[in-house]
Amino acid sequence: MSRGGDTARQIEREQWWRNKVAVPTAAGGVLYLLGGVTIFGAVAGRPVVGVLQALQPALNGKATSSVTPRLAGVRYLSSHYFSFISGSVLQAIGLAVLTVMLVFLMNATRARSEGAVRAARYLVPIGGGGAALLAVVHAVVELVNAHNFTHSHNHTTKAYEHAITYGAVNITVAILELFVLLALVVGMVLAVLAAGRVGLLPRWMRTVGIIGGVILLPIFAASYELDVVPAAFMVFVGIMLMGKLPGGDPPAWTTGEAVPWPPGRAVMAGAGRADGDSNGAGDASAPLGSRRKRAGRR
């Protein structure tokens, strides 16, 4: 089989997968954001323990209190279980779809540059699948512990810490979730960078993807408003895979080969050129591969 025939089959196969994953990718971004909004809506009304409340037993001359000041917050969490579970499930679906999309993107990248995503090939499936599963498991564990604590007869601070904070199951789930999210974030950043280098993603989309991947880290878990960034990246990629991106597909999708984007200085130089170039030199903001092909035809 000739190289041209292999490339044609590759493009045809990628188009088939694009038709399959485009709409779910965009919908997954919406579901991920909706899950974050649902959880945030529940958390927003949760009672907060201030500094004076936490120090109240000591101010009253007691080493500890028979009832922890955090009891109201735990009861609130237990009574709003549906919002937490449904929001976590929606975000888990979004993470699962994100994983599938990244795997497809990595396969398309490998077809244009062998070995470009070697490490990410393992990090993304393990991290993404684990993160989707543990997002639900973590929420269920928290709610079960909250329910058991509120219905127990021991509401001291020590009992709270044992049930909610330092329990063996809590710590195990938290550690596992940390590792799988780190794997997903590192794999996602590597995959997005590689896809951008071969020309499958525009620069601005690559930037959004990298920032969105970093926001998946646990340190941003409480900042639900930042969920809009990874959600937007999924929606943008979904629109691109549908072929609805303004300006059309990046050329690498249609050529089946790597078509790197030019350096930033070349783009700036191209913007300053006259629009009508009688010699057919082309726009410097176009991918390098496109300019090379035009030069070859001349």
C-alpha positions as CSV (number, residue, x, y, z in Angstrom):
1,M,0.0,0.0,0.0
2,S,1.4,3.4,-0.9
3,R,2.0,6.1,1.6
4,G,-0.8,8.1,0.0
5,G,-3.2,5.2,0.4
6,D,-2.2,4.8,4.1
7,T,-2.7,8.5,4.7
8,A,-6.1,8.5,3.0
9,R,-7.2,5.5,5.2
10,Q,-5.9,7.3,8.3
11,I,-7.8,10.5,7.5
12,E,-11.0,8.4,6.8
13,R,-10.6,6.6,10.1
14,E,-10.0,9.8,12.0
15,Q,-13.1,11.3,10.4
16,W,-15.2,8.4,11.5
17,W,-13.9,8.8,15.1
18,R,-14.5,12.6,14.9
19,N,-18.1,12.0,14.1
20,K,-18.4,9.7,17.1
21,V,-16.7,11.8,19.7
22,A,-17.4,15.4,18.6
23,V,-20.9,15.8,20.2
24,P,-20.1,13.8,23.3
25,T,-17.0,15.9,23.9
26,A,-18.9,19.2,23.7
27,A,-21.7,17.8,25.8
28,G,-19.2,16.4,28.3
29,G,-17.8,19.9,28.8
30,V,-21.3,21.2,29.6
31,L,-22.0,18.3,32.0
32,Y,-18.7,18.9,33.8
33,L,-19.5,22.6,34.3
34,L,-23.1,21.8,35.3
35,G,-21.7,19.3,37.9
36,G,-19.5,22.0,39.3
37,V,-22.4,24.5,39.5
38,T,-24.5,21.9,41.2
39,I,-21.9,21.1,43.9
40,F,-21.2,24.8,44.3
41,G,-24.9,25.6,44.8
42,A,-25.0,23.1,47.6
43,V,-21.7,24.2,49.2
44,A,-22.7,27.9,49.1
45,G,-25.3,27.5,51.8
46,R,-23.2,25.3,54.1
47,P,-22.7,26.7,57.6
48,V,-19.1,28.0,58.2
49,V,-17.3,27.7,61.4
50,G,-15.5,30.9,62.3
51,V,-12.4,31.3,64.4
52,L,-14.4,32.4,67.5
53,Q,-16.7,29.4,67.2
54,A,-13.8,27.0,66.9
55,L,-12.2,28.6,70.0
56,Q,-15.4,28.7,72.0
57,P,-14.6,25.7,74.2
58,A,-11.2,27.2,75.1
59,L,-12.7,30.6,75.8
60,N,-15.1,28.9,78.2
61,G,-12.2,27.2,80.0
62,K,-12.8,23.7,78.6
63,A,-10.2,21.6,76.9
64,T,-12.8,20.2,74.5
65,S,-16.5,20.4,73.8
66,S,-19.2,17.7,74.0
67,V,-20.5,19.0,70.6
68,T,-18.2,20.1,67.8
69,P,-19.0,23.5,66.3
70,R,-18.8,21.7,62.9
71,L,-21.8,19.5,63.6
72,A,-24.2,22.0,61.7
73,G,-22.0,21.8,58.6
74,V,-22.0,18.0,58.7
75,R,-25.8,17.9,59.1
76,Y,-26.1,20.2,56.2
77,L,-23.9,18.0,54.0
78,S,-25.9,14.9,55.0
79,S,-29.2,16.6,54.2
80,H,-28.0,17.8,50.7
81,Y,-26.8,14.4,49.6
82,F,-28.6,14.5,46.2
83,S,-26.9,17.7,45.1
84,F,-23.4,16.4,46.0
85,I,-23.9,12.9,44.4
86,S,-25.6,14.2,41.2
87,G,-22.9,17.0,40.8
88,S,-20.1,14.4,41.3
89,V,-21.7,12.0,38.8
90,L,-22.0,14.8,36.2
91,Q,-18.3,15.8,36.7
92,A,-17.3,12.1,36.6
93,I,-19.1,11.8,33.2
94,G,-17.2,14.9,32.0
95,L,-13.9,13.5,33.1
96,A,-14.6,10.2,31.3
97,V,-15.5,11.9,28.1
98,L,-12.4,14.1,28.4
99,T,-10.3,11.0,28.7
100,V,-11.8,9.5,25.6
101,M,-11.3,12.7,23.7
102,L,-7.6,12.9,24.8
103,V,-7.0,9.3,23.8
104,F,-8.4,10.1,20.3
105,L,-6.3,13.2,20.1
106,M,-3.2,11.3,21.1
107,N,-3.8,8.7,18.4
108,A,-4.1,11.4,15.8
109,T,-0.9,13.0,17.1
110,R,1.0,9.7,17.0
111,A,-0.1,9.2,13.4
112,R,1.7,12.4,12.5
113,S,4.7,12.1,14.9
114,E,5.6,8.7,16.2
115,G,6.5,8.7,19.9
116,A,5.2,12.2,20.5
117,V,2.9,11.2,23.3
118,R,4.7,8.2,24.7
119,A,4.3,9.0,28.4
120,A,0.8,10.4,28.0
121,R,-0.5,7.2,26.4
122,Y,-0.5,5.6,29.9
123,L,-1.1,8.6,32.1
124,V,-4.3,9.8,30.5
125,P,-6.3,6.5,30.6
126,I,-5.1,5.6,34.1
127,G,-5.5,9.1,35.4
128,G,-8.8,10.0,33.6
129,G,-10.5,6.7,34.4
130,G,-9.4,6.7,38.0
131,A,-10.4,10.4,38.5
132,A,-13.9,9.7,37.0
133,L,-14.4,6.7,39.4
134,L,-13.0,8.4,42.5
135,A,-15.0,11.6,42.0
136,V,-18.1,9.6,42.7
137,V,-16.5,7.3,45.4
138,H,-15.1,10.3,47.3
139,A,-18.6,12.0,47.4
140,V,-20.2,8.8,48.5
141,V,-17.6,8.2,51.3
142,E,-18.0,11.8,52.5
143,L,-21.8,11.5,52.6
144,V,-21.8,8.1,54.3
145,N,-19.4,9.4,57.0
146,A,-21.5,12.5,57.5
147,H,-24.7,10.4,57.8
148,N,-23.1,8.1,60.3
149,F,-21.6,10.9,62.4
150,T,-24.8,12.9,62.6
151,H,-26.8,9.8,63.7
152,S,-24.2,8.8,66.3
153,H,-24.3,9.8,70.0
154,N,-20.7,11.1,70.0
155,H,-20.4,14.5,68.5
156,T,-17.1,15.6,70.0
157,T,-14.3,17.2,68.0
158,K,-12.3,14.1,68.3
159,A,-15.1,12.0,67.0
160,Y,-15.5,14.4,64.1
161,E,-11.9,14.2,63.2
162,H,-11.9,10.4,63.3
163,A,-15.1,10.2,61.2
164,I,-14.7,13.0,58.7
165,T,-11.1,14.0,58.5
166,Y,-8.7,11.3,59.6
167,G,-10.6,8.1,58.9
168,A,-8.6,5.3,57.1
169,V,-11.1,5.2,54.2
170,N,-11.1,9.0,53.9
171,I,-7.3,9.2,53.7
172,T,-7.0,6.3,51.3
173,V,-9.5,7.8,48.9
174,A,-7.9,11.2,49.1
175,I,-4.4,9.9,48.4
176,L,-5.7,7.8,45.4
177,E,-7.6,10.8,44.1
178,L,-4.5,12.9,44.3
179,F,-2.4,10.5,42.4
180,V,-4.9,9.9,39.6
181,L,-5.6,13.6,39.1
182,L,-1.8,14.3,38.9
183,A,-1.5,11.5,36.3
184,L,-4.4,13.0,34.3
185,V,-3.1,16.6,34.5
186,V,0.4,15.6,33.5
187,G,-0.9,13.4,30.7
188,M,-3.4,16.0,29.5
189,V,-0.7,18.8,29.4
190,L,1.7,16.5,27.4
191,A,-1.1,15.4,25.0
192,V,-2.3,19.0,24.4
193,L,1.3,20.2,23.8
194,A,2.1,17.4,21.4
195,A,-1.2,18.0,19.5
196,G,-0.4,21.7,19.2
197,R,3.1,20.9,17.9
198,V,1.9,18.8,15.0
199,G,-0.8,21.4,14.2
200,L,-3.9,19.5,15.4
201,L,-4.9,22.3,17.8
202,P,-4.7,26.1,17.3
203,R,-2.4,27.9,19.7
204,W,-5.3,29.5,21.7
205,M,-7.0,26.2,22.1
206,R,-3.7,24.6,23.3
207,T,-3.4,27.4,25.9
208,V,-6.9,26.8,27.1
209,G,-6.3,23.1,27.3
210,I,-3.1,23.5,29.4
211,I,-4.8,25.9,31.8
212,G,-7.8,23.7,32.0
213,G,-5.6,20.7,32.8
214,V,-3.8,22.5,35.6
215,I,-7.2,23.6,37.1
216,L,-8.1,19.9,37.5
217,L,-5.5,19.7,40.3
218,P,-6.9,19.2,43.8
219,I,-5.6,22.6,45.0
220,F,-8.4,24.1,42.9
221,A,-11.1,21.7,44.0
222,A,-12.9,24.4,46.1
223,S,-12.8,26.9,43.3
224,Y,-15.8,25.6,41.3
225,E,-16.0,28.8,39.2
226,L,-12.7,27.8,37.6
227,D,-14.4,24.7,36.2
228,V,-15.5,26.8,33.2
229,V,-11.9,26.6,31.8
230,P,-11.7,22.8,31.3
231,A,-15.3,22.8,30.3
232,A,-14.7,25.4,27.7
233,F,-11.7,23.4,26.3
234,M,-13.9,20.4,25.9
235,V,-16.6,22.5,24.1
236,F,-14.1,24.1,21.8
237,V,-12.5,20.7,20.9
238,G,-16.0,19.3,20.3
239,I,-16.8,22.2,18.0
240,M,-13.5,21.7,16.1
241,L,-14.2,18.0,15.7
242,M,-17.6,18.8,14.3
243,G,-15.9,20.9,11.6
244,K,-17.6,24.0,12.9
245,L,-14.5,25.9,14.1
246,P,-14.3,29.5,12.6
247,G,-11.7,29.5,9.9
248,G,-12.0,25.7,9.3
249,D,-10.0,22.8,10.5
250,P,-6.3,23.1,11.2
251,P,-4.5,21.8,8.1
252,A,-3.0,18.8,9.9
253,W,-6.4,17.2,10.0
254,T,-6.9,17.3,6.3
255,T,-3.3,16.4,5.2
256,G,-2.8,13.6,7.7
257,E,0.7,14.9,8.4
258,A,2.3,17.2,10.9
259,V,1.7,20.8,9.9
260,P,3.4,22.9,12.7
261,W,2.3,26.4,13.3
262,P,4.9,29.1,12.7
263,P,6.7,30.9,15.5
264,G,5.0,33.9,17.0
265,R,7.4,36.3,15.3
266,A,6.5,34.8,11.9
267,V,2.9,35.4,12.6
268,M,3.5,39.0,13.6
269,A,5.6,39.5,10.4
270,G,2.8,38.0,8.3
271,A,0.3,40.3,9.8
272,G,2.4,43.3,8.7
273,R,2.6,42.2,5.0
274,A,0.5,43.5,2.2
275,D,-2.6,41.5,1.6
276,G,-2.0,41.1,-2.1
277,D,1.3,39.3,-2.7
278,S,1.7,39.0,-6.5
279,N,4.6,36.5,-6.0
280,G,2.3,34.1,-4.0
281,A,4.5,34.1,-1.0
282,G,1.5,33.4,1.2
283,D,0.5,34.5,4.7
284,A,3.1,33.9,7.3
285,S,0.4,33.2,9.8
286,A,-0.5,30.0,7.9
287,P,1.0,26.7,9.2
288,L,4.5,26.0,7.9
289,G,3.5,22.9,6.0
290,S,0.9,24.9,4.0
291,R,3.6,27.5,3.0
292,R,6.1,24.7,2.1
293,K,3.5,23.1,-0.2
294,R,2.7,26.4,-2.0
295,A,6.4,26.9,-2.4
296,G,6.8,23.4,-3.9
297,R,4.1,24.1,-6.4
298,R,5.9,27.1,-7.6
